[in-house]
Amino acid sequence: MNSRTQQAFSLVELLVAVAIVAGLVALLVPTLKNARDKADSARCSANLGSVYTAMMSYVADNDGFLPAVSPNNNGKGDWIPELIPYFSNYSNDFKNLAYAPKIMICPTQQRRIKTRYGYTSTHTFAMNFTLGPNSKPTVKNKRRFVSLPQPSNTIMVTEAGYSQGTSIDCLQPYYVVQSATYMGQYLGGVHGGANNILWCDGHISAFADVKQLNPSGTDSGYGVGGSKDLYWSPQYDSSNW
């Protein structure tokens, strides 16, 4: 008569198995995080591409003019609501966070905002303050797209559309660095230290050191000579301001 012996795992074998599983998890977690970060960066770039398509459609429908960047002193104008009708499945109510506003978000930046400030932003993209009417500094006239002297070197839209926990539409130099800083600690751009930037010629690139976007290092945000010439409004005459 054959007897069947049941053998249980010893404590040592169980601990070895647990250690192996823990080691595999430790190896997989960074890989999965990197994969998610790359996917989110690609989605961010795709969203910026959709913004550019909508922007060019707006320009074509408005005699070549770019939209207002933010409400000026009379309270009129804001580029995000003006572009929403150019997205498919858009919502007339910007506040309900339907399809169009989701395009205005970088998933990685949104996650950073949630982690650091504990809230979800309606948008994380903001438009270069030199490209149209806004209240700070006061720019009253819309700009024609064809008037840009160096579109490939001029920022149109980038992530960093928030400041100290508040979503912003009008991107000034110091906001970009501010968005990469928390509690006085400079964190760098959200994509491995870089920010995705949509340039005025339509190309999108990862900008490695966002501190270069505010070379003056001041909090004035505008009126700084270096910043106006570097990426923001290269070769603009002072009469354009």
C-alpha positions in Angstrom: 0.0 0.0 0.0 1.5 3.3 -1.1 1.4 6.1 1.4 1.4 9.7 0.3 3.4 12.1 2.3 2.4 15.7 2.3 5.3 18.1 2.7 4.7 21.7 3.9 6.9 24.7 3.1 9.4 25.4 5.8 9.7 28.9 7.2 13.0 29.4 5.5 11.5 28.5 2.1 8.6 30.8 2.7 10.9 33.7 3.5 13.0 33.0 0.5 9.9 33.0 -1.7 8.7 36.3 -0.2 12.2 37.8 -0.7 12.2 36.8 -4.4 8.7 38.3 -4.9 9.8 41.5 -3.2 12.9 41.7 -5.3 10.8 41.3 -8.5 8.4 44.0 -7.4 11.3 46.3 -6.6 12.6 45.7 -10.2 9.2 46.1 -11.8 7.9 49.2 -10.1 10.6 51.7 -11.6 10.1 50.1 -15.0 6.3 50.5 -14.8 6.7 54.1 -13.5 9.1 54.9 -16.4 6.6 53.4 -18.9 3.8 55.5 -17.4 5.9 58.6 -17.5 6.8 58.1 -21.1 3.1 57.5 -22.0 2.0 60.6 -20.1 4.8 62.7 -21.8 3.6 61.4 -25.2 0.0 62.3 -24.3 1.1 65.7 -23.2 2.8 66.2 -26.6 -0.3 65.0 -28.4 -2.4 67.4 -26.5 -0.1 70.3 -27.4 -0.3 69.2 -31.0 -4.1 69.4 -30.8 -3.8 72.9 -29.3 -1.7 74.0 -32.2 -4.3 72.7 -34.7 -7.0 74.5 -32.9 -4.9 77.7 -32.8 -4.2 77.6 -36.5 -7.9 77.1 -37.2 -8.7 80.1 -35.0 -6.1 82.2 -36.9 -7.6 81.2 -40.2 -11.1 82.2 -39.1 -9.9 85.5 -37.6 -8.0 87.3 -40.3 -4.7 85.9 -39.2 -4.9 87.1 -35.6 -4.0 85.0 -32.6 -6.5 85.0 -29.7 -6.2 87.1 -26.6 -4.0 85.5 -24.0 -6.0 86.5 -20.9 -8.7 89.0 -20.0 -7.4 92.5 -20.4 -8.5 95.5 -18.3 -12.0 95.4 -19.9 -12.4 91.8 -18.9 -12.6 90.5 -22.4 -10.6 87.7 -24.1 -9.1 84.4 -23.0 -7.4 82.0 -25.3 -8.7 78.8 -23.8 -12.5 79.5 -24.2 -11.8 81.0 -27.6 -10.1 77.7 -28.8 -12.7 75.3 -27.3 -15.1 75.5 -30.3 -12.2 74.2 -32.5 -12.0 70.9 -30.6 -14.3 68.0 -31.5 -17.0 67.2 -28.9 -16.3 70.5 -27.2 -18.5 71.8 -24.4 -19.9 75.4 -24.3 -19.3 75.4 -20.6 -15.6 75.4 -19.8 -16.3 74.6 -16.2 -17.7 71.2 -16.7 -14.3 69.7 -17.6 -15.6 67.9 -20.7 -13.5 66.8 -23.7 -11.9 70.1 -24.6 -10.4 71.0 -21.2 -8.8 67.6 -21.0 -6.7 68.5 -24.0 -5.4 71.5 -22.0 -3.8 69.2 -19.4 -0.4 67.5 -19.1 -1.1 64.3 -17.1 2.2 64.4 -15.3 1.9 68.0 -14.4 -1.6 67.4 -13.2 -0.4 64.6 -11.0 2.3 66.9 -9.5 -0.3 69.6 -8.8 -2.5 67.0 -7.1 0.4 65.7 -5.0 1.8 69.1 -4.0 -1.3 71.2 -3.7 -4.0 68.6 -3.1 -6.4 69.7 -5.9 -7.1 69.0 -9.6 -6.5 71.8 -12.0 -8.8 72.7 -14.8 -5.8 73.2 -17.1 -2.0 73.0 -16.9 -1.2 74.7 -20.2 -0.7 78.4 -20.5 0.0 80.7 -23.5 3.0 83.0 -24.0 2.1 86.4 -22.5 3.7 88.3 -25.4 1.4 86.9 -28.1 -1.7 88.9 -27.4 -3.9 91.1 -25.2 -3.5 90.5 -21.4 -3.6 92.6 -18.3 0.0 92.1 -17.0 1.7 93.7 -18.7 -1.1 95.5 -20.5 -1.1 94.5 -24.2 -4.1 95.9 -25.9 -3.8 94.8 -29.5 -4.0 91.3 -30.9 -1.0 90.0 -32.9 -1.1 88.6 -36.4 0.5 85.2 -36.6 2.5 86.1 -39.7 4.1 89.0 -37.8 6.2 86.6 -35.6 9.8 87.1 -36.7 11.1 83.7 -35.4 8.2 81.3 -34.9 10.5 78.3 -34.3 12.2 80.1 -31.4 9.1 81.6 -29.9 7.1 79.8 -27.2 3.4 79.5 -27.9 2.1 77.2 -25.2 3.7 75.0 -22.5 2.8 73.2 -19.4 3.2 75.1 -16.1 -0.1 76.7 -16.3 -0.4 77.2 -12.5 1.2 79.3 -9.9 1.1 78.7 -6.1 -1.8 76.4 -6.5 -3.8 78.5 -8.9 -4.4 77.7 -12.6 -3.3 80.5 -14.9 -3.8 81.2 -18.7 -1.2 83.8 -19.2 2.3 82.4 -19.1 5.1 84.7 -17.9 8.7 83.7 -17.6 8.8 83.2 -13.8 5.7 81.0 -13.8 7.5 78.3 -15.6 10.2 78.1 -12.9 7.6 78.6 -10.2 5.7 75.5 -11.5 8.9 73.5 -11.1 9.4 74.7 -7.5 7.7 73.5 -4.3 8.4 74.8 -0.8 11.5 76.6 -2.1 12.9 73.4 -3.6 13.5 73.4 -7.4 12.1 70.1 -8.8 12.7 70.7 -12.5 10.3 70.0 -15.3 7.9 67.1 -14.9 9.3 65.0 -17.7 12.6 63.9 -16.2 13.5 67.5 -15.5 12.2 68.8 -18.8 9.0 70.6 -19.9 7.2 70.0 -23.2 7.0 73.2 -25.2 4.8 74.0 -28.2 6.7 76.5 -30.4 5.0 78.9 -32.7 6.0 77.0 -35.8 4.1 74.0 -34.5 7.0 71.8 -33.4 7.1 70.4 -29.9 10.2 69.7 -28.0 11.3 68.8 -24.4 13.1 71.7 -22.9 15.7 70.3 -20.5 16.3 73.2 -18.1 13.3 75.4 -17.5 15.3 77.8 -15.5 16.7 79.1 -18.8 13.2 80.3 -19.6 13.6 83.0 -17.0 17.2 84.0 -17.4 16.8 87.1 -15.3 16.0 85.0 -12.2 13.5 87.7 -11.0 9.9 87.4 -10.1 8.9 90.4 -12.3 7.7 88.1 -15.0 7.8 90.7 -17.7 9.8 93.7 -18.7 13.1 91.7 -18.3 15.2 92.3 -21.4 16.9 88.9 -21.5 13.6 87.0 -21.3 11.9 89.0 -24.1 14.7 88.1 -26.5 15.2 84.5 -25.4 12.2 82.3 -26.4 9.5 84.8 -25.5 9.5 87.4 -28.2 12.8 87.3 -30.1 13.5 90.4 -32.2 10.3 92.1 -31.3 10.6 95.9 -31.4 9.7 97.6 -28.1 6.8 99.4 -29.8 5.1 96.0 -30.0 4.8 95.9 -26.2 
